[in-house]
């Protein structure tokens, strides 16, 4: 017999980043929180996997497409005044997954997880050829990857999205800084030689004042131009007359009017503002440039922080915070339907796969849980992603411990730029002697169609090293994964139909660099639910904590003398020799 659960204030379904932040904030404010996910891991589509875990994930979802076993009979649990909205049992946020293994394997070693992998495909072969096809059926659920690995265990991890974040105070929650032996991240850009720009295939972009004046790629005139423009962007709100005439035009058009050389326009657009050449409005571009400048110098000569072990650690941090303040977590627990009161139109409860009703005041769900009827009018965006494990860095540097961001501008107008993030082993995301590479862009086709041309220009297959080959200097690809991911970050709640008024929707990862959207979405939803509460207040200083009581309690010096006088401690009382267990050492029997 399942015990009757208490009523929760918010009940959240999916442990993605925005849901985890909301759960932590609500629990910190004293609310009773329930956090449930049908998956068996934290992070949802933001999760990180070990490499073997990723292969198992791919294999599992080729064989099993549903979130969990659907059990009939929940219709009998409804009252006459209630109706149900069945939730989606299939996660379709990941599509067109193609996995390739280029490194040779010892035939005597058996790797069960690699059964679904295709070995040594024809590199650059037509997409419809037999050699270029991926696994039989793409997985339709689960997180997408970025690979992390713990150096001690020599184990790779793969995670959902590239986890570089701007380190301005408002933009992102607190997160771990890079390990001490990793030098500052470098912002880089790539452009074909035929473009006419006087920069190398891969060159460092000057962004700080010191970088600008030390750069050998810029002339003295260009240095003055760039510093003047960056100074203007740092307080552009004070000079609206400078950009008012271009508010309805793109940031690229605005840059062309600022007496900047093509090199400088290219640097600012792709590697400082990191915006789209064709679609970014002027104000958004100025705002992005200012945010970049504000992040510089907070934690070294870089505007970025990288979470060690990958993005999947950040949702877990907020889940732990929620649990510390009393939140309840339950993984491998699927939910079948929402129970709606016909009179009020509000959701009263959900029914899980055990047939148990879970009552709450508010319900927060990931968009992948919503039924097809509610999502039918919504036009989701798509992101093309690739995750590569390579044998060395793209950058020709003395040290192999580099974290680099490269922007590959489109070769044709109207196509999106490709962002490349390369991670070294000091980030704990890959083994020593290897690098982890993420490629991301807005989808115009399948991920492989969008990203393979860039991959071919920067890398080569690991087993194709012929003496004298012009590609011999390129890093070799050991393993590659291509996939498309749904982007619901721009979808408003009102776009979904037939949802009860107390059901709220969170989106998955977006194609943007960092987690700004997830943090802002979580804060906005929290303030809507609890307008009088502070969002994730910092913990109090232990020295400022005042204990209630008639008198102050003596401090335990921690040396030879106990804080409690011996006369007050009965013989055989609490202590190592008294035989009685201390407080918290045993759970009370029910």
C-alpha positions in Angstrom: 0.0 0.0 0.0 1.5 3.3 -1.0 1.4 6.0 1.7 -0.6 9.1 1.1 1.7 11.9 0.0 1.4 15.5 1.4 0.3 18.4 -0.8 3.3 20.1 -2.5 3.5 23.7 -3.4 5.3 23.2 -6.7 5.7 19.8 -8.3 8.3 19.8 -11.1 8.7 17.2 -13.8 12.2 17.0 -15.4 15.5 17.8 -13.7 16.8 20.1 -16.4 18.6 23.4 -15.5 15.7 25.8 -15.3 13.5 23.3 -13.4 16.4 22.6 -10.9 17.0 26.4 -10.3 13.3 26.9 -9.6 13.2 23.9 -7.3 16.2 25.2 -5.4 14.7 28.7 -5.1 11.3 27.5 -3.9 12.9 25.1 -1.4 15.2 27.9 -0.1 12.0 30.0 0.4 10.4 27.4 2.6 8.1 25.8 0.0 7.4 22.0 0.0 9.0 20.9 -3.3 8.6 17.6 -5.2 11.0 17.0 -8.2 10.4 14.0 -10.4 11.9 12.7 -13.6 11.3 9.5 -15.6 15.0 9.4 -16.4 17.6 7.7 -14.2 20.0 10.6 -14.2 20.1 14.3 -13.2 20.2 17.1 -15.7 17.6 16.1 -18.3 18.8 17.4 -21.7 21.5 19.2 -19.8 23.1 16.0 -18.4 26.6 14.7 -18.6 27.5 11.1 -19.2 30.5 8.9 -19.0 31.5 7.7 -22.4 30.3 4.2 -21.8 27.1 5.7 -20.3 26.6 7.6 -23.5 26.9 4.5 -25.6 24.5 2.7 -23.3 22.1 5.6 -23.6 22.2 5.5 -27.4 21.6 1.7 -27.4 18.8 2.0 -24.9 16.8 4.5 -26.8 17.3 2.7 -30.1 15.5 -0.2 -28.4 13.1 1.8 -26.2 11.4 5.0 -27.2 9.0 5.6 -24.4 9.8 7.4 -21.1 8.5 4.6 -19.0 6.0 1.7 -19.0 2.5 3.1 -19.5 0.1 1.4 -17.2 -3.6 1.4 -17.9 -6.2 2.1 -15.3 -5.6 5.7 -14.4 -8.9 6.6 -16.0 -10.6 4.8 -13.1 -9.0 7.1 -10.6 -10.7 10.3 -11.9 -13.8 11.8 -10.1 -16.9 12.8 -12.0 -15.8 16.5 -11.7 -12.4 15.8 -13.1 -10.8 15.2 -16.5 -7.4 14.2 -17.6 -4.8 15.5 -20.0 -2.5 12.6 -21.0 1.2 13.6 -21.0 3.6 12.7 -23.8 5.4 9.4 -23.1 8.0 9.9 -25.9 10.8 12.4 -25.8 11.4 13.7 -29.4 13.8 16.5 -28.6 16.8 14.6 -30.0 16.7 13.5 -33.7 19.0 12.4 -36.6 21.7 11.0 -34.4 24.7 9.6 -36.3 27.7 8.1 -34.5 31.1 7.3 -36.1 34.1 5.6 -34.6 37.4 6.3 -36.4 39.9 4.8 -34.0 40.8 1.1 -34.3 39.9 -1.2 -31.6 41.6 -4.3 -30.3 39.6 -7.2 -31.7 40.2 -9.2 -28.6 38.5 -6.5 -26.5 34.7 -6.8 -26.3 32.9 -3.5 -25.9 29.3 -4.2 -25.5 28.2 -0.5 -25.7 29.8 -0.1 -29.1 27.5 -2.5 -30.8 25.5 0.3 -32.4 28.5 2.3 -33.6 29.6 2.4 -37.2 33.3 2.0 -37.6 35.4 3.9 -40.1 32.8 5.4 -42.4 33.7 6.9 -45.8 34.8 10.4 -44.7 33.1 13.0 -46.8 31.1 10.3 -48.7 27.6 11.2 -50.0 25.1 11.2 -47.2 22.9 8.7 -49.0 25.7 6.2 -49.4 25.7 3.0 -47.3 29.0 3.9 -45.7 27.8 7.3 -44.5 24.7 6.1 -42.8 24.5 6.2 -39.0 22.9 3.7 -36.6 19.7 2.0 -37.7 17.3 4.4 -35.9 18.2 7.7 -34.2 17.5 7.9 -30.5 14.6 10.1 -29.7 15.3 10.8 -26.1 17.9 11.7 -23.7 20.6 14.3 -23.4 22.9 15.3 -26.0 26.5 15.3 -25.4 29.6 17.0 -24.6 32.3 14.7 -23.4 33.8 15.0 -19.9 36.2 12.7 -18.2 37.7 12.5 -14.8 41.4 12.4 -15.1 41.9 10.0 -12.2 39.5 7.4 -13.7 40.6 8.1 -17.3 36.9 8.2 -18.2 35.2 10.3 -20.8 31.9 12.1 -20.1 29.5 13.4 -22.7 27.1 16.2 -22.0 24.2 18.1 -23.4 25.6 21.4 -24.5 28.7 23.5 -24.6 29.0 24.9 -21.1 30.8 28.2 -21.6 29.1 31.0 -19.6 29.6 34.7 -19.3 30.7 35.6 -15.8 28.7 38.8 -15.3 26.8 38.8 -12.0 23.3 38.8 -13.5 23.9 36.5 -16.4 24.5 33.2 -14.8 24.4 31.4 -11.4 27.5 30.6 -9.5 29.6 27.9 -11.0 33.0 26.3 -10.5 36.0 28.0 -12.1 38.6 26.2 -14.3 41.3 24.2 -12.6 44.5 26.0 -11.8 46.6 24.6 -14.6 44.3 25.6 -17.3 45.2 29.0 -18.9 42.5 31.5 -19.6 40.0 30.6 -22.4 40.8 32.2 -25.7 38.3 33.6 -28.1 39.2 32.8 -31.6 37.8 33.0 -35.1 38.2 31.3 -38.4 37.7 32.7 -41.9 38.5 31.1 -45.3 41.6 32.6 -46.9 39.6 33.6 -50.0 37.6 36.0 -48.0 40.1 38.8 -48.4 40.5 39.4 -44.6 44.1 39.7 -43.5 43.9 37.1 -40.7 45.1 33.5 -40.5 42.9 30.4 -40.8 42.7 30.3 -37.0 43.8 33.5 -35.2 43.4 35.0 -31.7 40.9 37.8 -31.4 42.0 40.8 -29.2 39.2 41.6 -26.8 40.7 43.2 -23.7 42.7 46.5 -23.6 45.9 44.6 -23.2 45.1 42.2 -26.0 44.3 45.1 -28.3 47.6 46.9 -27.8 49.7 43.7 -27.8 48.1 42.3 -31.0 50.3 42.0 -34.0 47.3 41.4 -36.3 46.1 45.0 -36.1 47.7 48.2 -37.3 48.0 51.1 -34.9 45.0 52.8 -36.6 42.9 49.7 -36.2 43.8 49.5 -32.5 42.6 53.1 -32.0 39.4 52.3 -33.9 38.7 49.2 -31.9 39.4 50.8 -28.5 37.2 53.8 -29.4 34.3 51.5 -30.4 34.6 49.2 -27.4 34.7 52.3 -25.1 31.4 53.5 -26.7 29.8 50.1 -26.2 30.6 50.0 -22.5 28.1 52.8 -22.0 26.1 53.0 -25.2 22.9 53.7 -23.3 24.2 57.2 -22.6 24.5 58.0 -26.3 21.3 57.0 -28.0 21.8 59.5 -30.8 24.6 57.3 -32.0 22.5 54.3 -32.8 18.8 55.5 -32.9 18.7 55.6 -36.7 19.8 52.0 -36.9 17.4 50.4 -34.3 15.4 48.8 -37.1 18.5 47.4 -38.9 21.0 44.7 -38.2 24.1 45.1 -36.0 26.2 44.2 -39.1 24.8 47.2 -41.0 25.5 49.4 -38.0 29.1 48.3 -37.8 29.7 49.2 -41.4 28.9 52.9 -40.6 31.3 53.1 -37.7 34.5 53.6 -39.7 35.7 50.1 -38.8 37.9 48.0 -41.1 36.5 44.7 -42.4 38.8 42.9 -40.0 37.4 44.8 -37.0 33.8 44.3 -38.1 34.5 40.6 -38.4 36.1 40.4 -34.9 33.4 42.4 -33.2 30.5 40.6 -34.9 31.6 37.0 -34.6 34.0 36.9 -31.6 33.1 39.7 -29.2 29.3 40.2 -29.6 29.1 36.6 -31.0 25.9 37.4 -32.9 24.3 36.5 -36.2 25.4 38.5 -39.2 22.0 38.5 -40.8 19.5 38.5 -38.0 20.8 40.3 -34.9 19.3 43.8 -34.4 21.6 46.7 -33.5 20.4 47.1 -29.9 20.9 43.4 -29.3 24.4 43.5 -30.7 25.4 46.5 -28.6 23.9 44.8 -25.5 25.9 41.6 -26.3 29.1 43.6 -26.8 28.6 45.4 -23.5 27.9 42.1 -21.7 31.2 40.7 -23.1 33.1 43.7 -21.9 31.6 43.6 -18.4 32.6 39.9 -18.0 36.2 40.6 -18.8 38.6 40.6 -15.9 36.3 39.2 -13.3 38.2 35.9 -13.1 41.3 36.6 -15.1 41.8 37.8 -18.7 38.7 36.1 -20.0 35.0 36.7 -20.1 34.2 33.0 -19.5 33.9 30.4 -16.8 33.9 26.7 -17.6 32.3 24.2 -15.2 34.6 21.4 -14.4 33.2 18.0 -15.4 30.8 19.8 -17.7 27.4 21.4 -17.8 25.7 18.5 -16.2 27.2 19.4 -12.8 25.3 22.7 -12.6 21.7 21.3 -12.5 23.0 18.8 -9.9 24.2 21.7 -7.7 20.8 23.2 -7.6 19.2 19.8 -7.0 21.4 19.4 -4.0 20.5 22.9 -2.7 16.8 22.0 -3.0 17.3 18.7 -1.1 19.3 20.5 1.6 16.3 22.7 2.3 13.8 19.8 2.3 13.0 19.1 -1.4 12.1 15.5 -2.3 13.6 13.9 -5.4 12.5 10.8 -7.3 14.1 9.6 -10.5 12.9 6.7 -12.7 9.4 7.9 -11.9 7.1 8.7 -14.9 3.9 10.7 -14.8 0.9 9.7 -17.0 -1.5 12.5 -16.9 -2.6 15.8 -15.4 -5.9 15.8 -13.4 -7.9 18.9 -14.2 -10.9 20.2 -12.2 -13.7 20.9 -14.8 -15.2 23.8 -12.8 -12.1 25.8 -12.1 -10.0 24.7 -15.0 -6.9 24.2 -12.8 -4.8 21.2 -12.4 -5.4 19.5 -9.1 -2.9 16.6 -9.3 -1.0 14.2 -11.5 -1.2 10.5 -11.7 2.1 8.6 -11.8 2.8 5.2 -13.3 1.9 3.5 -10.0 -1.6 5.0 -10.2 -0.8 7.4 -7.3 -2.2 10.9 -7.2 0.3 13.7 -6.5 -1.4 16.9 -5.4 0.2 20.3 -5.7 -0.6 24.0 -6.1 1.5 24.5 -9.2 3.0 22.1 -11.8 6.1 22.9 -13.8 7.0 20.6 -16.7 9.5 20.4 -19.5 8.1 21.1 -22.9 8.8 17.5 -24.0 6.2 16.3 -21.6 3.4 18.2 -23.2 0.8 16.3 -25.3 0.9 16.7 -29.1 -2.4 18.6 -29.0 -0.9 21.4 -26.9 2.2 21.6 -29.0 0.5 21.5 -32.4 0.5 25.3 -33.1 4.1 25.7 -31.9 7.0 26.0 -34.4 10.1 24.8 -32.6 13.6 25.8 -33.7 16.3 23.2 -34.2 20.0 23.2 -33.3 22.6 21.1 -35.1 25.2 19.7 -32.7 28.4 17.6 -33.1 30.7 16.2 -30.5 34.2 15.1 -31.4 37.0 13.4 -29.6 40.3 14.3 -31.2 43.9 13.4 -30.7 45.2 17.0 -30.4 44.3 20.6 -30.5 43.3 22.7 -33.5 45.5 25.5 -32.1 49.2 25.3 -32.7 50.4 26.3 -29.3 53.3 25.3 -27.0 50.8 24.1 -24.4 48.1 21.6 -25.1 46.1 22.9 -22.1 44.0 25.4 -24.0 40.3 26.1 -23.9 39.4 27.8 -27.2 36.2 29.2 -28.7 36.3 29.5 -32.5 33.6 31.1 -34.7 33.4 29.9 -38.2 31.5 32.5 -40.3 29.3 31.3 -43.0 30.8 31.0 -46.5 27.4 31.9 -48.1 25.0 34.6 -47.1 22.0 33.4 -45.2 23.7 30.4 -43.6 24.5 30.4 -39.8 27.9 30.7 -38.3 29.3 27.6 -36.5 30.6 27.9 -33.0 33.4 25.5 -32.0 34.4 24.9 -28.4 37.6 22.9 -27.8 38.3 21.6 -24.4 41.5 20.0 -23.0 42.0 17.4 -20.3 42.4 19.9 -17.5 38.7 20.7 -17.7 38.0 17.1 -16.6 36.0 16.5 -19.8 38.4 14.2 -21.7 41.4 11.9 -21.1 45.0 13.0 -21.3 46.3 13.3 -24.8 42.8 14.0 -26.2 40.6 17.0 -26.8 36.8 17.3 -26.7 35.3 19.5 -29.4 31.7 20.9 -29.7 30.2 22.3 -32.8 26.9 24.1 -32.7 24.8 26.1 -35.2 21.2 26.8 -36.1 19.8 24.0 -38.1 19.2 24.3 -41.8 19.2 20.5 -42.4 20.4 17.5 -40.4 23.3 18.0 -38.1 25.7 16.1 -40.3 24.7 18.1 -43.4 25.2 21.4 -41.5 28.5 20.6 -39.6 30.5 18.1 -41.6 31.9 20.7 -44.1 33.4 22.6 -41.1 34.6 19.3 -39.6 36.4 18.4 -42.8 38.2 21.7 -42.9 39.5 21.6 -39.4 40.0 17.8 -38.8 40.8 14.6 -40.5 39.8 11.0 -39.8 42.2 9.4 -37.3 43.2 6.5 -39.5 43.9 8.5 -42.7 47.4 9.7 -42.2 49.4 9.3 -45.3 53.0 10.8 -45.6 53.0 14.1 -47.4 49.2 14.5 -47.1 48.2 18.1 -46.8 45.8 17.2 -44.0 48.5 15.5 -41.9 48.8 18.6 -39.7 45.1 18.6 -38.8 43.9 16.9 -35.6 42.6 13.4 -36.0 39.0 12.5 -35.1 38.8 9.4 -32.8 35.0 9.5 -32.4 32.2 11.7 -33.6 28.5 12.2 -32.9 26.1 14.3 -34.9 22.5 15.1 -33.7 19.7 17.7 -33.9 18.2 19.1 -30.8 15.0 21.0 -30.3 15.3 24.7 -29.4 12.2 25.8 -27.5 13.9 28.8 -25.8 11.9 31.4 -27.8 8.5 29.8 -27.2 6.1 31.7 -24.9 3.8 29.8 -22.6 0.8 31.3 -24.3 1.8 29.5 -27.5 0.7 26.2 -26.0 -3.0 25.4 -26.1 -5.4 23.8 -23.6 -3.0 24.1 -20.6 -4.5 24.6 -17.1 -3.6 28.1 -15.7 -1.4 26.6 -12.9 0.7 24.5 -15.3 4.0 26.2 -16.4 6.5 25.2 -19.1 10.3 25.2 -19.1 12.4 25.0 -22.2 15.4 22.9 -22.9 18.9 24.1 -23.9 19.2 26.8 -26.6 21.9 27.4 -29.1 23.3 30.4 -27.2 26.6 30.4 -25.5 26.0 30.0 -21.8 22.9 29.5 -19.6 21.5 33.0 -19.5 18.1 32.0 -20.9 17.6 29.2 -18.4 18.5 31.4 -15.4 16.2 34.3 -16.6 13.4 31.9 -17.3 13.7 30.3 -13.8 13.9 33.7 -12.1 10.9 35.0 -14.0 8.7 32.0 -13.2 9.8 32.0 -9.5 8.8 35.7 -9.2 5.5 34.9 -10.8 4.8 32.1 -8.3 6.2 33.9 -5.2 6.3 37.6 -5.9 7.1 38.5 -2.3 10.1 36.2 -1.9 13.8 36.8 -2.8 15.1 34.7 -5.6 17.9 32.3 -4.4 19.2 34.5 -1.5 22.8 33.9 -0.5 23.3 31.8 2.6 23.8 33.7 5.8 27.3 34.3 7.2 27.8 31.7 10.0 29.0 34.5 12.3 25.7 36.4 11.8 23.5 33.5 12.9 21.8 34.1 16.3 20.5 31.1 18.2 17.3 31.4 20.1 17.6 30.6 23.8 17.8 32.1 27.3 21.5 32.2 27.4 24.5 31.7 25.1 25.9 28.2 24.9 29.6 27.7 25.7 31.8 27.0 22.8 33.6 23.7 22.6 37.3 24.4 22.6 37.8 21.2 20.6 40.9 20.1 22.6 40.9 18.1 25.9 37.8 19.3 27.8 34.3 18.6 26.7 31.8 21.5 26.5 29.4 19.7 28.9 30.6 19.3 32.5 31.4 15.7 33.5 28.8 15.9 36.4 26.0 16.5 33.8 27.0 13.4 31.7 25.5 10.3 33.2 27.6 7.1 33.2 27.0 5.1 30.1 25.5 8.2 28.4 26.2 9.4 24.9 29.7 9.0 23.7 31.9 6.4 22.1 32.0 4.3 25.2 28.5 4.8 26.5 26.9 2.5 23.9 24.2 5.0 23.0 24.1 6.2 19.4 24.4 9.8 18.7 21.8 12.0 17.2 21.3 11.3 13.5 23.2 8.1 13.4 20.1 6.0 13.0 16.8 6.7 11.3 13.8 6.4 13.5 11.7 3.2 13.0 8.3 3.7 11.6 
